[in-house]
Amino acid sequence: MRRVLPPDVFARWLAEFLPDIPKRLGKAWLEPAVVSDRADPKLAHTDGLNLSRAWMLEGIAHGLPAGDRRAPVLRAVAQLHREAALPAVTGEHYEGGHWLGAFAVYLTSGAGLQ
């Protein structure tokens, strides 16, 4: 929606669609998923979830108008997800390392923010 709505309209839409986004740091919200075993092909997908969340959260924050109090929270939560998953991209396990790079490129390049 942030790509098709002006920032002020997007902000109102987001407030109705995801009303639980906190407006201040400190409240636990959308914590990164924990990967207990990166050698497990199924569990390794959790790193992809964290990278994808980080990318999407940054995109949502980018679409909000200047001064929106949710933006710093969204960016901080995105950073937590980024930190939780980026090390797996170059990790020793093939289970995630062979495909996580695509999500990492989207995240680190700011794809879609232009």
C-alpha positions, 0 to 999 in steps of 0.5 A, a space after each residue: 500500500 505504501 507504493 500506491 498511497 501518499 504518505 499521509 493516506 498510507 499512515 492512516 491506512 496502516 493505523 487501521 490495518 496494524 493498530 498495534 505498532 507501538 509509537 515508542 521504543 521499549 514495548 516488545 513487538 514483533 521480536 525476531 524469530 530464533 533459529 535453534 539449528 541452522 543446519 536444519 533445512 526447515 529451521 533455516 527458513 526462519 533466517 529468511 523470515 527475519 531478513 524478509 521482515 527487516 526489509 518489509 519493516 524498513 519499507 513501511 517506515 520509509 512510506 510514512 510521513 516525516 515525524 510519524 512516531 511509528 517510523 523509529 520503532 519500525 526501523 529499530 525492530 527491522 534492525 533487530 531482525 537484520 542483526 539476527 539473520 545477516 550472519 547466516 548469509 555467510 554462515 557455514 550451513 548450506 541449508 540457508 546460505 545458498 538462498 538467503 543472499 537474495 533476501 540480504 541483497 533486497 535488505 541491504 540495497 534498499 530495494 523498492 525504497 526509491 
